[in-house]
Amino acid sequence: MLIQAAQRVGAGLASFGLAGAGIGIGIIFGSLVDGVSRNPTTRNALTQVAILGFALTEAIALFSIMICFLILFF
């Protein structure tokens, strides 16, 4: 019983990485909108960098959810 409770608490704590990834994605695309509104000619370059940042941030979210599942089911 205690081990199951500890697993669920650990999985809940590991899921905080998902909230951080959501905040990071919001910051990335908010900065993209701000940068394009300041200098529209750099739209293509800024979009490429934003997509790369999105992919890396989303990878962190996937790692976080993988750790949650590993804690719960092993």
N, CA, C and O atoms as a GROMACS GRO file, in nm:
protein
  296
    1MET      N    1   0.082  -0.119   0.000
    1MET     CA    2   0.000   0.000   0.000
    1MET      C    3   0.087   0.126   0.000
    1MET      O    4   0.061   0.220  -0.075
    2LEU      N    5   0.189   0.127   0.084
    2LEU     CA    6   0.276   0.243   0.093
    2LEU      C    7   0.356   0.262  -0.036
    2LEU      O    8   0.382   0.375  -0.078
    3ILE      N    9   0.396   0.151  -0.097
    3ILE     CA   10   0.473   0.160  -0.222
    3ILE      C   11   0.386   0.218  -0.334
    3ILE      O   12   0.434   0.299  -0.413
    4GLN      N   13   0.260   0.178  -0.340
    4GLN     CA   14   0.171   0.231  -0.442
    4GLN      C   15   0.147   0.380  -0.422
    4GLN      O   16   0.141   0.456  -0.519
    5ALA      N   17   0.133   0.422  -0.299
    5ALA     CA   18   0.115   0.565  -0.270
    5ALA      C   19   0.239   0.644  -0.309
    5ALA      O   20   0.229   0.753  -0.365
    6ALA      N   21   0.356   0.589  -0.281
    6ALA     CA   22   0.480   0.656  -0.317
    6ALA      C   23   0.496   0.664  -0.469
    6ALA      O   24   0.545   0.763  -0.522
    7GLN      N   25   0.453   0.558  -0.540
    7GLN     CA   26   0.459   0.561  -0.686
    7GLN      C   27   0.370   0.672  -0.742
    7GLN      O   28   0.409   0.744  -0.833
    8ARG      N   29   0.250   0.684  -0.688
    8ARG     CA   30   0.157   0.785  -0.740
    8ARG      C   31   0.204   0.927  -0.707
    8ARG      O   32   0.188   1.018  -0.787
    9VAL      N   33   0.262   0.944  -0.590
    9VAL     CA   34   0.316   1.075  -0.555
    9VAL      C   35   0.435   1.108  -0.646
    9VAL      O   36   0.447   1.221  -0.694
   10GLY      N   37   0.521   1.011  -0.670
   10GLY     CA   38   0.635   1.032  -0.758
   10GLY      C   39   0.593   1.063  -0.900
   10GLY      O   40   0.652   1.150  -0.965
   11ALA      N   41   0.491   0.993  -0.950
   11ALA     CA   42   0.442   1.020  -1.084
   11ALA      C   43   0.380   1.160  -1.092
   11ALA      O   44   0.395   1.229  -1.192
   12GLY      N   45   0.311   1.200  -0.988
   12GLY     CA   46   0.254   1.334  -0.985
   12GLY      C   47   0.361   1.441  -0.985
   12GLY      O   48   0.348   1.544  -1.052
   13LEU      N   49   0.467   1.418  -0.909
   13LEU     CA   50   0.577   1.515  -0.907
   13LEU      C   51   0.650   1.519  -1.040
   13LEU      O   52   0.695   1.625  -1.084
   14ALA      N   53   0.662   1.403  -1.105
   14ALA     CA   54   0.729   1.400  -1.235
   14ALA      C   55   0.646   1.469  -1.343
   14ALA      O   56   0.700   1.514  -1.445
   15SER      N   57   0.516   1.478  -1.322
   15SER     CA   58   0.431   1.543  -1.423
   15SER      C   59   0.442   1.695  -1.420
   15SER      O   60   0.387   1.761  -1.508
   16PHE      N   61   0.512   1.752  -1.323
   16PHE     CA   62   0.532   1.896  -1.323
   16PHE      C   63   0.614   1.941  -1.444
   16PHE      O   64   0.608   2.057  -1.484
   17GLY      N   65   0.690   1.849  -1.502
   17GLY     CA   66   0.763   1.882  -1.624
   17GLY      C   67   0.671   1.918  -1.739
   17GLY      O   68   0.710   1.995  -1.827
   18LEU      N   69   0.550   1.864  -1.739
   18LEU     CA   70   0.453   1.897  -1.844
   18LEU      C   71   0.408   2.043  -1.831
   18LEU      O   72   0.390   2.112  -1.931
   19ALA      N   73   0.390   2.089  -1.710
   19ALA     CA   74   0.351   2.228  -1.690
   19ALA      C   75   0.464   2.321  -1.734
   19ALA      O   76   0.440   2.425  -1.796
   20GLY      N   77   0.587   2.284  -1.702
   20GLY     CA   78   0.701   2.364  -1.744
   20GLY      C   79   0.714   2.369  -1.895
   20GLY      O   80   0.748   2.473  -1.952
   21ALA      N   81   0.686   2.257  -1.961
   21ALA     CA   82   0.692   2.255  -2.108
   21ALA      C   83   0.583   2.342  -2.167
   21ALA      O   84   0.607   2.411  -2.267
   22GLY      N   85   0.466   2.340  -2.109
   22GLY     CA   86   0.358   2.426  -2.157
   22GLY      C   87   0.392   2.573  -2.144
   22GLY      O   88   0.365   2.652  -2.234
   23ILE      N   89   0.450   2.609  -2.032
   23ILE     CA   90   0.493   2.748  -2.012
   23ILE      C   91   0.602   2.785  -2.112
   23ILE      O   92   0.600   2.894  -2.169
   24GLY      N   93   0.696   2.694  -2.134
   24GLY     CA   94   0.804   2.720  -2.229
   24GLY      C   95   0.754   2.739  -2.370
   24GLY      O   96   0.802   2.827  -2.442
   25ILE      N   97   0.658   2.658  -2.412
   25ILE     CA   98   0.601   2.672  -2.547
   25ILE      C   99   0.529   2.805  -2.560
   25ILE      O  100   0.537   2.870  -2.664
   26GLY      N  101   0.458   2.844  -2.457
   26GLY     CA  102   0.391   2.974  -2.460
   26GLY      C  103   0.489   3.089  -2.472
   26GLY      O  104   0.464   3.185  -2.544
   27ILE      N  105   0.600   3.079  -2.401
   27ILE     CA  106   0.702   3.185  -2.408
   27ILE      C  107   0.765   3.189  -2.547
   27ILE      O  108   0.789   3.297  -2.601
   28ILE      N  109   0.791   3.072  -2.604
   28ILE     CA  110   0.853   3.066  -2.736
   28ILE      C  111   0.766   3.135  -2.840
   28ILE      O  112   0.814   3.221  -2.914
   29PHE      N  113   0.638   3.098  -2.846
   29PHE     CA  114   0.552   3.154  -2.949
   29PHE      C  115   0.511   3.298  -2.919
   29PHE      O  116   0.484   3.374  -3.011
   30GLY      N  117   0.506   3.335  -2.791
   30GLY     CA  118   0.484   3.476  -2.757
   30GLY      C  119   0.600   3.562  -2.804
   30GLY      O  120   0.580   3.673  -2.853
   31SER      N  121   0.721   3.511  -2.787
   31SER     CA  122   0.838   3.584  -2.834
   31SER      C  123   0.842   3.590  -2.986
   31SER      O  124   0.888   3.689  -3.044
   32LEU      N  125   0.794   3.484  -3.052
   32LEU     CA  126   0.787   3.485  -3.199
   32LEU      C  127   0.693   3.594  -3.246
   32LEU      O  128   0.727   3.670  -3.338
   33VAL      N  129   0.577   3.604  -3.187
   33VAL     CA  130   0.481   3.708  -3.226
   33VAL      C  131   0.539   3.846  -3.200
   33VAL      O  132   0.524   3.936  -3.282
   34ASP      N  133   0.605   3.863  -3.087
   34ASP     CA  134   0.666   3.992  -3.054
   34ASP      C  135   0.777   4.028  -3.153
   34ASP      O  136   0.786   4.142  -3.198
   35GLY      N  137   0.860   3.930  -3.187
   35GLY     CA  138   0.970   3.956  -3.279
   35GLY      C  139   0.922   3.988  -3.420
   35GLY      O  140   0.977   4.076  -3.486
   36VAL      N  141   0.820   3.916  -3.466
   36VAL     CA  142   0.768   3.942  -3.601
   36VAL      C  143   0.696   4.077  -3.605
   36VAL      O  144   0.702   4.146  -3.706
   37SER      N  145   0.629   4.114  -3.497
   37SER     CA  146   0.561   4.243  -3.497
   37SER      C  147   0.661   4.359  -3.494
   37SER      O  148   0.631   4.467  -3.544
   38ARG      N  149   0.778   4.336  -3.438
   38ARG     CA  150   0.879   4.442  -3.437
   38ARG      C  151   0.954   4.452  -3.570
   38ARG      O  152   0.987   4.562  -3.615
   39ASN      N  153   0.980   4.337  -3.634
   39ASN     CA  154   1.056   4.337  -3.759
   39ASN      C  155   0.999   4.228  -3.851
   39ASN      O  156   1.046   4.114  -3.847
   40PRO      N  157   0.900   4.261  -3.933
   40PRO     CA  158   0.835   4.160  -4.016
   40PRO      C  159   0.926   4.095  -4.121
   40PRO      O  160   0.895   3.987  -4.170
   41THR      N  161   1.035   4.159  -4.156
   41THR     CA  162   1.122   4.102  -4.258
   41THR      C  163   1.198   3.980  -4.209
   41THR      O  164   1.249   3.902  -4.290
   42THR      N  165   1.208   3.960  -4.080
   42THR     CA  166   1.280   3.845  -4.025
   42THR      C  167   1.186   3.729  -3.990
   42THR      O  168   1.221   3.642  -3.910
   43ARG      N  169   1.068   3.729  -4.050
   43ARG     CA  170   0.967   3.630  -4.014
   43ARG      C  171   1.015   3.487  -4.038
   43ARG      O  172   0.997   3.402  -3.951
   44ASN      N  173   1.075   3.459  -4.153
   44ASN     CA  174   1.117   3.322  -4.185
   44ASN      C  175   1.224   3.272  -4.089
   44ASN      O  176   1.218   3.158  -4.042
   45ALA      N  177   1.323   3.356  -4.061
   45ALA     CA  178   1.432   3.315  -3.972
   45ALA      C  179   1.380   3.292  -3.830
   45ALA      O  180   1.418   3.195  -3.764
   46LEU      N  181   1.292   3.382  -3.784
   46LEU     CA  182   1.239   3.367  -3.649
   46LEU      C  183   1.149   3.244  -3.638
   46LEU      O  184   1.148   3.176  -3.535
   47THR      N  185   1.073   3.216  -3.743
   47THR     CA  186   0.985   3.099  -3.740
   47THR      C  187   1.065   2.970  -3.733
   47THR      O  188   1.027   2.878  -3.661
   48GLN      N  189   1.174   2.962  -3.806
   48GLN     CA  190   1.258   2.842  -3.802
   48GLN      C  191   1.315   2.820  -3.663
   48GLN      O  192   1.316   2.707  -3.613
   49VAL      N  193   1.363   2.925  -3.602
   49VAL     CA  194   1.418   2.913  -3.466
   49VAL      C  195   1.309   2.876  -3.367
   49VAL      O  196   1.332   2.797  -3.275
   50ALA      N  197   1.188   2.933  -3.384
   50ALA     CA  198   1.078   2.902  -3.293
   50ALA      C  199   1.035   2.756  -3.306
   50ALA      O  200   1.005   2.692  -3.205
   51ILE      N  201   1.033   2.704  -3.428
   51ILE     CA  202   0.995   2.564  -3.447
   51ILE      C  203   1.099   2.472  -3.383
   51ILE      O  204   1.064   2.370  -3.324
   52LEU      N  205   1.226   2.506  -3.396
   52LEU     CA  206   1.331   2.428  -3.331
   52LEU      C  207   1.315   2.432  -3.179
   52LEU      O  208   1.326   2.329  -3.112
   53GLY      N  209   1.289   2.549  -3.125
   53GLY     CA  210   1.267   2.561  -2.980
   53GLY      C  211   1.145   2.485  -2.935
   53GLY      O  212   1.145   2.425  -2.827
   54PHE      N  213   1.039   2.487  -3.017
   54PHE     CA  214   0.919   2.411  -2.985
   54PHE      C  215   0.948   2.262  -2.980
   54PHE      O  216   0.903   2.192  -2.889
   55ALA      N  217   1.023   2.213  -3.078
   55ALA     CA  218   1.055   2.070  -3.084
   55ALA      C  219   1.137   2.027  -2.962
   55ALA      O  220   1.111   1.921  -2.905
   56LEU      N  221   1.233   2.107  -2.923
   56LEU     CA  222   1.316   2.072  -2.808
   56LEU      C  223   1.236   2.078  -2.678
   56LEU      O  224   1.254   1.993  -2.590
   57THR      N  225   1.149   2.176  -2.666
   57THR     CA  226   1.066   2.187  -2.547
   57THR      C  227   0.966   2.072  -2.539
   57THR      O  228   0.940   2.018  -2.432
   58GLU      N  229   0.910   2.035  -2.653
   58GLU     CA  230   0.816   1.924  -2.656
   58GLU      C  231   0.886   1.793  -2.623
   58GLU      O  232   0.825   1.703  -2.565
   59ALA      N  233   1.013   1.780  -2.660
   59ALA     CA  234   1.088   1.660  -2.624
   59ALA      C  235   1.101   1.647  -2.473
   59ALA      O  236   1.094   1.537  -2.418
   60ILE      N  237   1.120   1.759  -2.405
   60ILE     CA  238   1.127   1.756  -2.259
   60ILE      C  239   0.994   1.709  -2.201
   60ILE      O  240   0.992   1.633  -2.104
   61ALA      N  241   0.883   1.754  -2.260
   61ALA     CA  242   0.752   1.709  -2.213
   61ALA      C  243   0.735   1.559  -2.234
   61ALA      O  244   0.681   1.490  -2.148
   62LEU      N  245   0.780   1.508  -2.347
   62LEU     CA  246   0.768   1.365  -2.373
   62LEU      C  247   0.855   1.284  -2.277
   62LEU      O  248   0.814   1.177  -2.233
   63PHE      N  249   0.974   1.334  -2.246
   63PHE     CA  250   1.058   1.267  -2.147
   63PHE      C  251   0.990   1.266  -2.011
   63PHE      O  252   0.996   1.166  -1.939
   64SER      N  253   0.926   1.375  -1.975
   64SER     CA  254   0.858   1.384  -1.847
   64SER      C  255   0.744   1.285  -1.837
   64SER      O  256   0.729   1.217  -1.735
   65ILE      N  257   0.664   1.274  -1.941
   65ILE     CA  258   0.552   1.180  -1.936
   65ILE      C  259   0.603   1.036  -1.942
   65ILE      O  260   0.540   0.946  -1.886
   66MET      N  261   0.715   1.013  -2.009
   66MET     CA  262   0.774   0.879  -2.010
   66MET      C  263   0.817   0.839  -1.869
   66MET      O  264   0.796   0.725  -1.827
   67ILE      N  265   0.876   0.932  -1.796
   67ILE     CA  266   0.918   0.904  -1.658
   67ILE      C  267   0.796   0.876  -1.570
   67ILE      O  268   0.800   0.789  -1.484
   68CYS      N  269   0.687   0.951  -1.593
   68CYS     CA  270   0.564   0.925  -1.518
   68CYS      C  271   0.515   0.782  -1.540
   68CYS      O  272   0.480   0.712  -1.445
   69PHE      N  273   0.512   0.740  -1.666
   69PHE     CA  274   0.465   0.605  -1.695
   69PHE      C  275   0.560   0.499  -1.641
   69PHE      O  276   0.516   0.394  -1.594
   70LEU      N  277   0.689   0.525  -1.646
   70LEU     CA  278   0.785   0.430  -1.590
   70LEU      C  279   0.766   0.414  -1.439
   70LEU      O  280   0.775   0.304  -1.386
   71ILE      N  281   0.741   0.525  -1.371
   71ILE     CA  282   0.719   0.518  -1.227
   71ILE      C  283   0.592   0.441  -1.195
   71ILE      O  284   0.589   0.360  -1.102
   72LEU      N  285   0.486   0.466  -1.272
   72LEU     CA  286   0.357   0.404  -1.242
   72LEU      C  287   0.353   0.255  -1.275
   72LEU      O  288   0.293   0.178  -1.200
   73PHE      N  289   0.414   0.213  -1.384
   73PHE     CA  290   0.392   0.078  -1.432
   73PHE      C  291   0.511  -0.016  -1.415
   73PHE      O  292   0.506  -0.130  -1.462
   74PHE      N  293   0.618   0.029  -1.349
   74PHE     CA  294   0.730  -0.062  -1.322
   74PHE      C  295   0.766  -0.064  -1.177
   74PHE      O  296   0.857  -0.135  -1.137
   0.00000   0.00000   0.00000
